[in-house]
Amino acid sequence: MRDPSICFCPICGTGLTSAEQFGQLRPVCPNCGWVYFADPKVAAGIVLQDQGRVLLVRRVNEPFRGRWTLPAGFVDADEDPRRAAERECLEETGLTVRATEVIDVIAGREHPRGADFVIVFAAAILSGELSPGDDADRAEWFDPRHPPDLAFRATEAVLQLLAKKSTIHR
């Protein structure tokens, strides 16, 4: 996917052209040969469970304002994805958590500003009081088999996985 903001070579400043490189059409500098490779955007999220319920937050920003999702957000450059998931959870729920195991890695960008990969961690609550913040205006516990209106397919996929596991263990 070509990023329309990539028009000039960051090495020599020459206008870029398109050429097949490494199996796809990519922006290439006709002067110095620099090739643009788009880096994927990575997000990390947390699954907190209590008595068969999962904690979700309601989005206050677009896209999907008013819909629900796992506490999650983008991983910064040089940031450990576990720490990013823990940071996002604290920002959105007021809860300090410890990410434990990876539940799933979900691929597929859902909107133009979205992540290409979402790494979802199970977590344990260490401290804090449930209080929505940052880009969430509500935080509530839901039965994963009966979720509210969800923002992202990644959240839906994780809830389906949790619902299937809870059915198996009952």
Secondary structure, 3 states (H helix, E strand, C coil): CCCCCCCECCCCCCECEEEEECCEEEEECCCCCCECCCCCCEEEEEECEECCEEEEEEECCCCCCCCEECCEEECCCCCCHHHHHHHHHHHHHCEEEEEEEEEEEEECCCCCCCCCEEEEEEEEEEEECCCCCCCEEEEEEECCCCCCCECCHHHHHHHHHHHHHHHHCC
